Amino acid sequence: MIESQPKNLIKKLFKLLYRFSSQESGIFDKEQNENPIIYHYYYEIIRYWNKINFIIKKNLRYTNKSLKLEQDDLPIYFYITYRVIWEIASISSILKDLNFYFKKKKEEEISIKSFLNGLKTFSLSKALINKDIKEILSIKLAIPSFFIDKLSNYMNLDFLRENLEAMNNLNNQMYTIWFNLNKIEEKNLYNQEFIINNLQQKGVKVLKDEQIKYLFHVNNRRKIIESEWFKRGYLSFQDKGSSAVIEILNARVNEYIYDMCAAPGMKTSLIAQKLNNKGKIIAVEFNRDRTKKLRKLLNHLNVKGVDLIIADSIDAPFKEDLKFDKILLDAPCSGSGTFKSNPELKWRQNSRFLNQNIILQEKLIASAIELLKPGGILVYSTCSLYAEEGELQISKFLDYLEPLNLPKWLSPSYKVGNKTIKGTGRLYPAKHKTQGFFIGKFKKLNNNTKH
């Protein structure tokens, strides 16, 4: 990043960090998202929130502050700690950033200078002496200890560390895209090869995915966003894990498809594309604002053959005799596999948040089984690394479901009772370069499915 930042951007950033520290949600709007400086600092400071907080507390001894900062001071100390420790920024450039602040609070300048001088000699390894291994992991890799406690029951600490590092590492990051061939071919002006060549001429590296033929990996997100192809809806970003879910669903033109929790709509649009806009898809979303965005996305991507309904998928207003050939339940979850793109979610991880999602998922699965035809297919997925939202959740319903085969490139799911559950698999950030996913594919048995 550049050495010193514009005053107006620093002020906006501090306001956002203050609101985050006050536990507000949904505070990052489109305008701020499009500003690369604010985007970078906001998400990277939040990504390392507990680690930065630990460093601040250890380093406050160099100041005349107490061991606990006032709420108003938090954004400033988080920002300057990030800049010194992560960016090796000069003290002079940071003080220049804070000129506007010192004009209002001259008395703070001495404390902040002392704090900055302390940061220059700070040693994290020394500060972590006498901490146990889980606490060291929590601070070093900036993750709640709750997450470590949950996952250490199912994976060894080395693999856990690899996945946490993968979710924190943005260096040499590749982004996954797919081409909206229906829209491209409808306009009849370009083809996929032409667009790829155009992107490569602009310095974007484009690599074809090894497992999913219509996915490509690119090295420059901003150039894609700024391209005419993205703005026209000719290509879209899509995590490989989400695409794997659609591949596993394997929808057919003559089938009746139900996408239970459709927003934000990328999976819905991908199903429609694979069916050449000739499918019969019902997409349901509970939240009205998310539904508006979903509808806008489907229109932008020229998606057809989708009936969009605002309703609660647990008790959707369908006719009693309506049954589906295939149901996709990409269920609301903790998001514990998405920390790379959603670092804010790290700091919501606790028993209460997890249990809320578990209860909702259980109701949704029961509803999905009820709405399937006998012999119909259910694909259940969560972008979560917790067994409670994957293996332990689906195991409650195995009396009503027959497991089906998954692609061999998925990893086995966690063992439950020393056995892996057939028809289930996992994707890991460290191994598959995707978000963390649980995926299960099952056929409905002819049993009574009422619970």
N, C-alpha and C positions, 0 to 999 in steps of 0.2 A: 504494500500500500504506500501512497505518497506520504512524505514526512509530516506534513501538517494539514489539518482538515478545515474547510470553511466553517465559519462561526454558526451560520444558520443550520447547517447539517448536524453539527455537534449538539446544538440546542434540541433539535428534533430527536436525535438519538437519546439524549438524556431523558427526555419526556417519555419515550417508549420504554426505556429501561426502568424508569420509576414506576410506570404502570405495570410492567411485568413483575417487579418486586412487590407490588401491592396485590398480586395474584389476579389481575385482570386477564381476560382471555379475548381472543379475536381482535387484537389491537393493531395488527400490521396490515394496513390497507394497501390498495393497488398502487397508489401514488408512491408510497414509501418502498414498495416491493420493486418498483422500476428504478429506484435510485441505488446504484451499485454500492456506494459508500455506506449508506444507512443499512442496506441489506446485509452487507458483509459484517459490519461491526455488531449489529443487533443479534444476528443469528450465531456468530462465533462467540460472542460474550456469553450468550445464553447456553451455548453448547458446553462451555466449560464453567458453568455457574458455580457449582460447589467447589471446584478446584480453585477458582479465583477467590471465592469467599474464604477458603482456608488460608490462602496466601495473604489476603488482606488482614485477617485476624492475627496471624503470626507476625505481620510486619507493622501493626499499629503501635508496637512498643517504641518505635522511633519517633512517634508524634506525641503531642499533648492530648490526643484523643483518648477516650475510655476504650475498653475492649469491644464496645458495640457502637457502630456508627448510627447516626440519625438517618431516618428514611430518605431525607433530601440529599444526603451525602453519598448514598450508595451508588448512583449512576456514575458519579465522578471517579470514585475509587475503583469501581469495576473497569471503567474505560482505561484509566491510566495504568492499572495493573496488567490488563490485556496487552496494551501497547508496549510496555517495557518487557514483559516476560515472553510474549509470543512474537512480537515484531522487532524487538531489540531497538525500539525507537529512542532517539536522543531525548534527554531531559529538556533541553531547550525547545524542541519542537512541541513537546507536550505542554510545557508552560505557555507557549504561544497559543495552543489550542484553548487554553483556559483563561486567556486575558480577559474575556468578557465576564467571566465568573469572579475573578479577583477584583474587578472594578466595583462589584456589589459586595464582596466579602473579602476585603483586604486582609483581614486577620487569618484567613484560611491559607494564605500563600506560604507561610512559614511551615505549617503542618504538612502541606502537600509536598513541599520541597524536601523535607526530612523523610517523608514516606517514600518519595522517589529515590532518594539516595540509598535508603534501606533496601529497596527492590533490586538495586544494581548488585548487591552482594548476597541476595537471598538464595538459599540452597534448599530445594524441595526435599532432596534425599535426607538431609539432616533433620528437617522438620518432621519427617515421617518415621524417624527412629522410634522404636518401641511401640509402633502401631501394628495391629495384627494384619494378616495378609489380605483379608477382605476390605478392611478400612483403607489399606494402601491402594488396592485396586480401585476402590470407590473414588478416591481423591485423584490418583494419577490419571485414570481414564474417564473421570468426570461422569460418574453414573451413580444413581442412588443405591445404597446398600441393599434396599428391598429387592432390586433387580438381580443383584448378585446372589442373594439368598435364594431366590426362586430358581434361577438357572443353574446354580451349582449342584442342584439335585439331579440334573439331567445331562450336564456336560462338564468335562474336566476344566480346570481353571485355565489351562493353556489355550484351549479352543474358545473358551469364554472371552479370554483376553484378546484373541485374534479377531473375534466378531466385534468387540467393543472398539478396538483400534480401527477396524474397517468402517464402522459407523461414524468415527470421528475424523477420519482421514479424507481431506478434500484435494490432496495433491494428485495431479495427473488424473483427475476424475473424468470418467466417460459417462455420457448421458445417452439414454436409449430413446429412439424415435421409431415411429412407423408411418408409412405413407398412406394417405387416404386415397386409395386407387379409384374408388367410385367417383369421387369428386374430380380427380385429375382426368380420368377418362371421359367424364361427362363434358368437361370443358373442351377436351380434344385438342388442346394446344401444346401440351407437354407430355412427357412420360417420366417414369421414375428415374430412368438412367440419365435423362437430361438434367433433372433437378440435382441428382447426386453429383454430376460433373460440375454443375454450377456452384454447388457448395464447396467442392474441392478446390475450384479455382479461387474461391474467397478464403482459402486457408483452413477450411474445416476438414479434419480427418474423419473419414466415414468407413466404418468396418462392419461387415455383415455378421450377424449373430450365428453361432455354430449350431444351435438347437432349434431356434424359431426363425424360419426363413424370411419372414417379412419384417423382422426387427433389424435395426442398424444402430451402431454405437458411434457417437460423435464426441469430439473433445472440446467443443466450444458452445456452451449453452447460450451465451448472449448473442453470438452471431446467428444462431438458429432463430432466436426470438425476434431479432431485427430483420430477418430475411422475409422477402415477399411471400415465400412458400408457406411459412408458418402463419403469417398474417392472413393469407387466403384460405387457410384450413387444409392445405395440401399435405401437411405433415404435423404430427403431434408427439409430445413426449409421453412415454409410457414405460413404467418400470417392467422389467422382464418378468418379475414374479406375477404381476397382474396379467400379463399376456399368457403366461403359463397356465393360469387359471382358465382363461378362455379356450386355450388349446385343449385342455383336459375336459372342458364342458363339451366340446366338439358338436356344436349345434348344427342341425340340418334344416333345409328350407321347409320341409313338410312337417316340422315339429312345432309345438306350441311351447314357447320359452317364457319363463318368468324370472326376471331379475329383481330380487326382493328388496335390496337396499341399493338403489341405482346410483345415487349421487356419489361423486361428482359427474359421472357419466362416461368415463373413458372406456370402461369395460362394456357398457351398453353399446357404445358406438363401434367398438371393435367386433362385437358379436354381429352387429348389423352389416359391417363391412365384409366379414367372412361369409355372410349369406347374400352378398351382392344386393343389399337393401330389399331382399325379397322374403325376409323372414316374418314370422308372427311373434312379436315380442311384447310382453307387458312389463313395463318398468315402473316400480313403485318407490316413492320416496316420501318420508314422513314430514320433513321440514320444508315449509313453503319457500323460504329464500333459497335453499339449496335446489329446490325443484325449478325455480326460475333460472338459476344458473345452468342447471342440467339441460333445460329446454333450449337455452341460448346456445350451449355447446353443440347440441344435436343439430340445430339449424345451421350453425357455422360450418359443421362438418358434412352437411347435406345428408344427414342420416334419415332414412325412411323405414317404414314398417314397424315403428315403435309406438305403442299406446302408453302415454305417460300419465300416471295417476298419483295424486297426492293422498296418501292414506297411511295408516299404521299397518305394516306388513304382518304383525302378529295376528291381526284380525282384519284382513283386507276385505273390502266390500264386494266380494265376488259372488256370483250365483252358486248355489249349493252344489250343483252338479259339475261345476267347472274344475277340471283337473289338467295338469300340465305334463308334457313329455319330459321336460328337463327344467330344473330349477337351479339357478345360481344364487347361493347365499354367501355373498362376500360380507360377512357380518361386521357390525360396529365392534370395535375392540380397543384394547389399551394402546395400540400403536407401538408396542414395544419392539417391533422390528423395523421401525421407520425413523429412528433417531437421527440418521444422517440428513434427511430432508426435513424432519420435524423435531429439532432439538428441544423445543418448548415442552414436548410431551415427556421428556425425561423426568421433569420435576413434578409431574402429576402422578407418578407411579407410587401407589400405595395400596393397601388392602381394600380400602373402601372403593377406590376407583376401579380396581380389578373386579371386585365382587359385583358392582353395578353392571359391568359388561357381561360377566358370566350369566347373571340372571336374565339379561336381555337376550343373549345368544341362545340360551336353553329354550326360551319361549319361541324364538324365531325358527329353530330347528324343528320343534314339534309342529309348528304351523306349516313348514315346508313339507314335511313328511305327509301331513294330512292332505295337502294340495297336489301331491304327485299321483299320477296314475299308477296302478300296480305295474311294476316293472319299469317305472319312470326313474330318471337319473337325477340324483342330488350331488352337486359339487358345493362343498362347504369349505370356505377359506377365511383365514384371518391374517392380517399383517402383524402377527404377534409371535414372540418367542416363548411365551408362557405355555406350559402344558395345560394349564387350567382353561385356556381358550382354544386348545387344539385337541390333543389326545384324550385328556380327561373329560372334555366336554362331549366329544362325539361318542365316547365309550358308553355314555348313558343311553344311547339309542341303537346299539348294535343288534338288539332283538328284532328290529324292524328294517334292517339294512343289510344288503349283501355287498361286500367290498369288491371293487373293480380295480383293474390294473392301472398304474400310473407310469409315466415315462421313466425310463431307467436312469436318466441323468439327475433326477431328484434324489436327495439323501433320504435314508430311512427316518421315520419319525421317532420320537422318544419311546423308550420302552415303558410299558405300563404293566406291572406285575411280571417283570422279566421277559415280556413279549412285546414285539412291535405289532401295532394294529394294522392288519391288511387294508389296502385301499387308501393308505395315508402316507404322506411324505412331507419333507421340509426343504425349504430353501434358506441358505445362510448368507449374510453379507460377505463373510470372509471367503467362502467357498464358491458361491455362485455369482457374486458381484451384483446381488439384488437386495431388495429389502428382505427382512426376515419374514418368512411365510410358513403357515401350516396349510396344507391342502389335503382334502379327502374327497374321494369319489365313490359313490354307492348307488346300488339299485334298490328300489323299494320292494320289499317282500310283500306278500299278500296278506300279512297279519293285520289285525286291527291296530291302528296307529294312534288311537285316542289315549291321552295321558290324563 
